Amino acid sequence: MPESEEQSQGSQLLTAVERILASTDSLVALAQEHLRRAQARAGEDGPATRDAAAESVVQHFSLRTAITGGLTAAPAMLPGAGTLLAVAGGALADMGLMLKYEVEMALVLSHVYGFDITQQEERQLAFLLASVSAYDAKSGGNFFVDVAQAESVAVWRYTPRQVSKLLVSVMAKLALFKVSKGLLRALPLVGIAVGSSLNKVLTQRVGERCIRELKTRRQLVKRPSPAKKAAKPPPAKKARKKAV
């Protein structure tokens, strides 16, 4: 596939996912709900409570992608047109909806770990984190290695311009997965089972990767930068006694 066409598909998929994302307010409310539940179970607020809430968030979204995978493969039960829809339209819809949930999951997890997702920069970083994690989970590889680009210390160190460029690149590569997955979806019943179970496993992997990255980021934010040791002030000179 020519690079220009691949980039075009990436841009289309990115735009489609952006349009169907849930509102920031609803995602913040969802994060707060999981935090309250985790706090109620633990009886206190702390790192362990935050981790428990994060695991609950991953389960929440992996269940939704599992349902999406099964529903979008269901048309294959109808002969002819149903099979075509499942392979072409269903695969694209599944990819878009799966990414929607995984990006929303990354945003909710970001809020759980204390980052302000009302800021556009944070939303972009969460989008990139989810997309790269999704690519790595689906391909079993490393996005940065596959595009022959040196990986930064962490995705959140990229500038907004770099984030936008990388988002299109990873979306272009993710769009290619819909073809191979679509062939399995064409098999009645098998397609539903594969779509459902595979989506759940992949989303769980994406969630686990997001949690690891966000916990590392939180530690880096808390850790004081290697400050220069303050130079000790020179000893005060003793005032000379005035000669009487």
Contacts in CASP RR format, 6 or more apart in sequence:
PFRMAT RR
TARGET T0000
AUTHOR 0000-0000-0000
METHOD contacts of the structure
MODEL  1
MPESEEQSQGSQLLTAVERILASTDSLVALAQEHLRRAQARAGEDGPATR
DAAAESVVQHFSLRTAITGGLTAAPAMLPGAGTLLAVAGGALADMGLMLK
YEVEMALVLSHVYGFDITQQEERQLAFLLASVSAYDAKSGGNFFVDVAQA
ESVAVWRYTPRQVSKLLVSVMAKLALFKVSKGLLRALPLVGIAVGSSLNK
VLTQRVGERCIRELKTRRQLVKRPSPAKKAAKPPPAKKARKKAV
1 176 0 8 1.000
6 172 0 8 1.000
6 173 0 8 1.000
6 175 0 8 1.000
6 176 0 8 1.000
7 168 0 8 1.000
7 169 0 8 1.000
7 172 0 8 1.000
9 171 0 8 1.000
9 172 0 8 1.000
9 175 0 8 1.000
10 168 0 8 1.000
10 171 0 8 1.000
10 172 0 8 1.000
10 174 0 8 1.000
10 175 0 8 1.000
11 168 0 8 1.000
11 171 0 8 1.000
11 172 0 8 1.000
12 175 0 8 1.000
13 95 0 8 1.000
13 96 0 8 1.000
13 99 0 8 1.000
13 171 0 8 1.000
13 172 0 8 1.000
13 174 0 8 1.000
13 175 0 8 1.000
14 167 0 8 1.000
14 168 0 8 1.000
14 171 0 8 1.000
16 96 0 8 1.000
17 96 0 8 1.000
17 99 0 8 1.000
17 100 0 8 1.000
17 103 0 8 1.000
17 171 0 8 1.000
20 96 0 8 1.000
20 97 0 8 1.000
20 100 0 8 1.000
21 100 0 8 1.000
21 103 0 8 1.000
21 104 0 8 1.000
22 104 0 8 1.000
24 107 0 8 1.000
24 117 0 8 1.000
24 118 0 8 1.000
24 123 0 8 1.000
27 104 0 8 1.000
27 107 0 8 1.000
27 108 0 8 1.000
27 111 0 8 1.000
27 117 0 8 1.000
28 111 0 8 1.000
28 117 0 8 1.000
28 118 0 8 1.000
30 57 0 8 1.000
30 60 0 8 1.000
30 108 0 8 1.000
31 53 0 8 1.000
31 57 0 8 1.000
31 108 0 8 1.000
31 109 0 8 1.000
31 111 0 8 1.000
31 112 0 8 1.000
32 111 0 8 1.000
34 53 0 8 1.000
34 54 0 8 1.000
34 56 0 8 1.000
34 57 0 8 1.000
34 60 0 8 1.000
34 108 0 8 1.000
34 112 0 8 1.000
35 49 0 8 1.000
35 50 0 8 1.000
35 53 0 8 1.000
35 112 0 8 1.000
37 53 0 8 1.000
37 56 0 8 1.000
38 49 0 8 1.000
38 50 0 8 1.000
38 52 0 8 1.000
38 53 0 8 1.000
38 56 0 8 1.000
39 45 0 8 1.000
39 49 0 8 1.000
39 53 0 8 1.000
41 52 0 8 1.000
42 48 0 8 1.000
42 49 0 8 1.000
42 52 0 8 1.000
43 49 0 8 1.000
50 112 0 8 1.000
50 113 0 8 1.000
51 211 0 8 1.000
51 215 0 8 1.000
53 112 0 8 1.000
54 109 0 8 1.000
54 112 0 8 1.000
54 113 0 8 1.000
54 211 0 8 1.000
54 214 0 8 1.000
55 211 0 8 1.000
57 105 0 8 1.000
57 108 0 8 1.000
57 109 0 8 1.000
57 112 0 8 1.000
58 105 0 8 1.000
58 109 0 8 1.000
58 203 0 8 1.000
58 204 0 8 1.000
58 207 0 8 1.000
58 208 0 8 1.000
58 211 0 8 1.000
59 204 0 8 1.000
60 105 0 8 1.000
61 101 0 8 1.000
61 102 0 8 1.000
61 104 0 8 1.000
61 105 0 8 1.000
61 108 0 8 1.000
61 203 0 8 1.000
61 207 0 8 1.000
62 199 0 8 1.000
62 200 0 8 1.000
62 201 0 8 1.000
62 203 0 8 1.000
62 204 0 8 1.000
62 207 0 8 1.000
63 200 0 8 1.000
64 101 0 8 1.000
65 97 0 8 1.000
65 98 0 8 1.000
65 101 0 8 1.000
65 102 0 8 1.000
65 199 0 8 1.000
65 200 0 8 1.000
65 202 0 8 1.000
65 203 0 8 1.000
66 195 0 8 1.000
66 196 0 8 1.000
66 197 0 8 1.000
66 199 0 8 1.000
66 200 0 8 1.000
66 203 0 8 1.000
67 196 0 8 1.000
68 94 0 8 1.000
68 97 0 8 1.000
68 98 0 8 1.000
68 101 0 8 1.000
68 199 0 8 1.000
69 94 0 8 1.000
69 97 0 8 1.000
69 98 0 8 1.000
69 192 0 8 1.000
69 195 0 8 1.000
69 196 0 8 1.000
69 198 0 8 1.000
69 199 0 8 1.000
70 191 0 8 1.000
70 192 0 8 1.000
70 195 0 8 1.000
70 196 0 8 1.000
70 199 0 8 1.000
72 86 0 8 1.000
72 90 0 8 1.000
72 91 0 8 1.000
72 93 0 8 1.000
72 94 0 8 1.000
72 97 0 8 1.000
72 185 0 8 1.000
72 195 0 8 1.000
73 86 0 8 1.000
73 90 0 8 1.000
73 94 0 8 1.000
73 185 0 8 1.000
73 191 0 8 1.000
73 192 0 8 1.000
73 194 0 8 1.000
73 195 0 8 1.000
73 196 0 8 1.000
74 86 0 8 1.000
74 192 0 8 1.000
75 82 0 8 1.000
75 83 0 8 1.000
75 85 0 8 1.000
75 86 0 8 1.000
75 90 0 8 1.000
76 82 0 8 1.000
76 83 0 8 1.000
76 85 0 8 1.000
76 86 0 8 1.000
76 87 0 8 1.000
76 185 0 8 1.000
76 186 0 8 1.000
76 187 0 8 1.000
76 188 0 8 1.000
76 191 0 8 1.000
76 192 0 8 1.000
77 188 0 8 1.000
77 189 0 8 1.000
83 186 0 8 1.000
86 182 0 8 1.000
86 185 0 8 1.000
86 186 0 8 1.000
86 191 0 8 1.000
87 182 0 8 1.000
87 183 0 8 1.000
87 185 0 8 1.000
87 186 0 8 1.000
90 182 0 8 1.000
90 185 0 8 1.000
91 178 0 8 1.000
91 179 0 8 1.000
91 181 0 8 1.000
91 182 0 8 1.000
91 185 0 8 1.000
92 178 0 8 1.000
94 178 0 8 1.000
94 181 0 8 1.000
94 185 0 8 1.000
94 195 0 8 1.000
94 199 0 8 1.000
95 174 0 8 1.000
95 175 0 8 1.000
95 177 0 8 1.000
95 178 0 8 1.000
95 181 0 8 1.000
98 134 0 8 1.000
98 199 0 8 1.000
98 202 0 8 1.000
98 203 0 8 1.000
99 130 0 8 1.000
99 131 0 8 1.000
99 134 0 8 1.000
99 174 0 8 1.000
101 203 0 8 1.000
102 130 0 8 1.000
102 131 0 8 1.000
102 133 0 8 1.000
102 134 0 8 1.000
102 203 0 8 1.000
102 206 0 8 1.000
102 207 0 8 1.000
103 126 0 8 1.000
103 127 0 8 1.000
103 130 0 8 1.000
103 131 0 8 1.000
105 130 0 8 1.000
105 203 0 8 1.000
105 206 0 8 1.000
105 207 0 8 1.000
105 210 0 8 1.000
106 126 0 8 1.000
106 127 0 8 1.000
106 129 0 8 1.000
106 130 0 8 1.000
106 133 0 8 1.000
106 206 0 8 1.000
106 207 0 8 1.000
106 210 0 8 1.000
107 117 0 8 1.000
107 123 0 8 1.000
107 126 0 8 1.000
109 126 0 8 1.000
109 207 0 8 1.000
109 210 0 8 1.000
109 211 0 8 1.000
109 214 0 8 1.000
110 117 0 8 1.000
110 122 0 8 1.000
110 125 0 8 1.000
110 126 0 8 1.000
110 214 0 8 1.000
111 117 0 8 1.000
112 214 0 8 1.000
113 214 0 8 1.000
113 215 0 8 1.000
113 217 0 8 1.000
113 218 0 8 1.000
114 218 0 8 1.000
115 122 0 8 1.000
115 214 0 8 1.000
115 217 0 8 1.000
116 122 0 8 1.000
117 123 0 8 1.000
117 126 0 8 1.000
121 160 0 8 1.000
124 160 0 8 1.000
124 163 0 8 1.000
124 164 0 8 1.000
124 167 0 8 1.000
125 155 0 8 1.000
125 156 0 8 1.000
125 158 0 8 1.000
125 163 0 8 1.000
127 163 0 8 1.000
127 167 0 8 1.000
128 155 0 8 1.000
128 158 0 8 1.000
128 163 0 8 1.000
128 166 0 8 1.000
128 167 0 8 1.000
128 170 0 8 1.000
129 155 0 8 1.000
129 156 0 8 1.000
129 209 0 8 1.000
129 210 0 8 1.000
129 213 0 8 1.000
129 214 0 8 1.000
130 206 0 8 1.000
130 210 0 8 1.000
131 167 0 8 1.000
131 170 0 8 1.000
131 171 0 8 1.000
131 174 0 8 1.000
132 143 0 8 1.000
132 144 0 8 1.000
132 155 0 8 1.000
132 166 0 8 1.000
132 170 0 8 1.000
133 205 0 8 1.000
133 206 0 8 1.000
133 207 0 8 1.000
133 209 0 8 1.000
133 210 0 8 1.000
133 213 0 8 1.000
134 174 0 8 1.000
134 202 0 8 1.000
134 206 0 8 1.000
135 141 0 8 1.000
135 143 0 8 1.000
135 170 0 8 1.000
135 173 0 8 1.000
135 174 0 8 1.000
136 142 0 8 1.000
136 143 0 8 1.000
136 209 0 8 1.000
137 202 0 8 1.000
137 205 0 8 1.000
137 206 0 8 1.000
137 209 0 8 1.000
138 174 0 8 1.000
138 177 0 8 1.000
138 202 0 8 1.000
139 146 0 8 1.000
139 173 0 8 1.000
139 177 0 8 1.000
142 151 0 8 1.000
143 170 0 8 1.000
143 173 0 8 1.000
144 150 0 8 1.000
144 151 0 8 1.000
145 151 0 8 1.000
146 173 0 8 1.000
147 169 0 8 1.000
147 173 0 8 1.000
152 158 0 8 1.000
154 213 0 8 1.000
154 216 0 8 1.000
154 217 0 8 1.000
154 220 0 8 1.000
155 163 0 8 1.000
155 213 0 8 1.000
156 217 0 8 1.000
158 166 0 8 1.000
181 195 0 8 1.000
181 198 0 8 1.000
184 190 0 8 1.000
184 191 0 8 1.000
184 194 0 8 1.000
184 195 0 8 1.000
185 191 0 8 1.000
185 194 0 8 1.000
185 195 0 8 1.000
187 194 0 8 1.000
END
